[in-house]
Every structure is written in structure tokens, then in C-alpha cells.
Amino acid sequence: MGFKDMKVRGIFAGGFICACLIDLSVPAFLGILYELANTELQFFVQLNKLREAAVQPLLDEKTFAASCGASILLLLQSFVELETNAAKNAYRLWHLIRHPDENWTMPVLHDVENQQELNRKYCNAFCDVLAINGFALCVKVTSSLWKQVSHKVKEMMSDGKGTASSRGTLSAEGFQHLMEEPIRRMTQYTKLFANLAQQNKQRSRPFRWEQEVVRKWNDLLTAVALNKEAAERTRAFWDTCSPKIADLLKTPGRRIVRDSKSYPVSLLNAGRFTSHWFILFNDVFVHSQYSGLNGYSLSLVWVDPVVDLEGEGSAFALTFPEETPLTLVCSNAHDKADWVKHLNDAIYHSHSDTWSSQCDQSKTTISDVRRTPPLVRYASYTFTKFPSLKGAVYMGSWLCGKMHGRGELVWPDGEKYVGYFRQNFRHGQGKHTVRKSDGETIYEGSWKDGKRNGLGSIRWCILVCLFCVRCLSILTDC
């Protein structure tokens, strides 16, 4: 039996005497457990070296957070959390190997939700930094610091590729490669857990449980791959668009889906000398033209794929609050279907907080699934154009760009309406409060087409009156 087949259980030393306790023959299950514990320890050592060489100096830099932004700071903090977690995992795994009789659990296997949440948080932060080209910004802002630590970081690179620039300082590509180590570790997890599952009888309870663990890690890896691909595509988009647009629209969690330069679509009946650029992100639809830039939150965008226009079978319309619907035209029906699909997919997921949370769902890996967002939605919106609603904030139900259903409308001066709407008009039961210097006037009752109609009550300070109104005409005396 060769030395490589032996597994070290423990090392002991005292004075001039030392001893090594080894297992000459180990079961396949224990061999995989050895490999898991050993690679987890190596993973911790790698993270520890990187934290001491680069991450901690950046966190200690006083001007770093203000210069590079919250997203990069969150990435570094998440890195430190992963390092601590790797140390705990390695300790517990080796303790379990050396003391198999003790009832210890393995968090990396038995606490999958918390383990994945730590990795998901880190991967989300990594992709956010990648999307805004934050690694280049980080190296640029702290160039003097990188000159001091680059020799330490070089030693950590397995192949040395892309680590340092010609001037000897750490490059953005090298820093990004190092910070990808936790993502590469997740790939190792899936392989080791799959091997571990094969050691149990198929269809047995341990086998099914370990297969479920493997499935969860594979789903997370798929989500991270989608997020990373979208982040790289977004970074390339920011590099090619004008600095003015990038400054206005670039945010860490935003991802490009498509734009009209790469996938042509034009405005119906647009002038010959006009320029229109349509950009679809994961959270907003942007219309850029000479006169300015208009952004529409996807949570309040409705797509009508059927537009009855003579000779324009490849047209579709977009509806927004306070705006005239935009009618867009593609060159053919296939391009139209492609745009409508991507718009509906983005709108469907627009209620998620981040792009990564959308990718976390395993069904997002099926690219040919067509999703139809609901017609009725719940969202918040601040009015800017309607004179009677300018500055008012509405939180409630919407239907095709109009307030419809139950909601709350609050004006800047404190006026408030809570109740039901129909097609932007107060309709049904509702409570209307108007604040004045001498107190509040409150009407609570029935509405129709924006006017008080039916049975209701009105209160001025202390006085309360019951009445029935028809289009503001009082029919009974107080």
C-alpha cells in the first residue's frame, strides 16, 4: 500500500518525540470525507492569505469606502464572513474525522441553507462589482497600496496569469481572479457531495437527502453563472455607451437585457431626422433621444403585443402611467416576438430586489419558457405630470397604467385618500382627508368617477354630518 492511500488522523508531539496516527485502510465514504476536510482547510488558508495580503489593507484604508462605493465594501465584508465560515467548517470536519464517536454535525452538509446564503450574498456582491467594472476602479483608486502588496498576491496565483501589469502592480483581472476563489470552491462542493451520495444505497434516505444537497448547490451554481454572464455583458455595455448615459444609469444591481442598437426596433412614425434609442434593463426601460432621457420602472410597464395597424403586423405597444403609449415596430414578426418575450420576462421578475434573486429560481434556466406578467399589479408611483396629482404618491393596485383597485394616494400638503379607484378615478368606498390650519375635513363614503356619490359622512373638526349626495348635491339636511 502506498503512502498516498493512507489518511492522517492526527499528529502528536512532545519534547523530542512526535507521532503520526494514520489509517492504513479507509472506507470510500471516509476517504471522501478526508478530501472534503482537506480541501476545505486549503480553501480557508487561501482566503486567509488573500485577506491578509489585499482585503484587510483595503478595509483599513480610510478613504477607500468613500472612493469605491458601498458595493465594493460589501464584497470585501462578505469575503471576511466566508473566510470565518470556512475556518469553522474545516475545524468541524477534522474534529468529526478524529472523533467519529462524538455527535457532531457538518454545517457544510447539514446546514445547507445558511451555507448557501453566505455564498449567495458573496456572489451577488461579486457580480454587482463586476457589472460596474469595480475591480478596475478599486485598483485605480488604491494604486499605491497595490504596489506594496502585489508581491504577496503574486505568490497566491496558481498560474500567475493576469496578476500584475507591466509596471509590477496588481491588475484588475488579477484581483478579479483572486476574488473568484469562493465561486470555484462551490464547483468542488457539488463534485464532492455527488461522490458522497454515491456511497449510499440508491433510493435510501441518506442517498435522497445528499442528492437534494447536490441539486441545491447545482441550482446555486447555475444562478451564479447566469448572474456573472449578465454582469459581464453589462460591463461591456457601459464601456461602449457614452459617459453621460453611464453616469445617469449605472448602478451595481442593474443588468442590461438588450437595446435597439443590437436588436433593432424603432418608434412608429418617427421623424426622418430624429434619433431614438431603446434600452431594456432588468429593472427599467429607457427611451433615449436628443431631447433627453426617459426611464420607466418595469413594475409599471404593460406590453400589448397585438397592435391593429394596417401594414404593421410586427408592432407592439408599451403603456406607462401618465404617458402616451409608445408604439414600437420591428422589421419582422420574429424580432417582435423576441422583444415581447424579453420585455415580459423582465417585467415578470421586476418585483424581485436584484437580478441575482431572479436567477436563484431554477426555472429561469429554461430560456424558452414564456412568462406573462399579471395585468393587475401592486406598486408605488410618484406623479409628475397630471396637474391635480403632481407630487402625489400612490401606493396600491394598478391596471394597464392606471390606478385601479384599492390604494392610498397622498399629496405633498398632507391631503390623503384611502380607498378604491377605477381607471384613475376614485370609485367605490373611500376615505378622503384634507388638512387645514384649523383642523381636518374628512369624508368617508361612496364615490363614483372621482366625485362623491351615494351615502357617506363628512366631519369638520368636531361636527359630524350624515348625508347622501348625487354628484355633490346634498339631498338630506344635516
Disulfide bonds with the S-S distance in Angstrom:
none
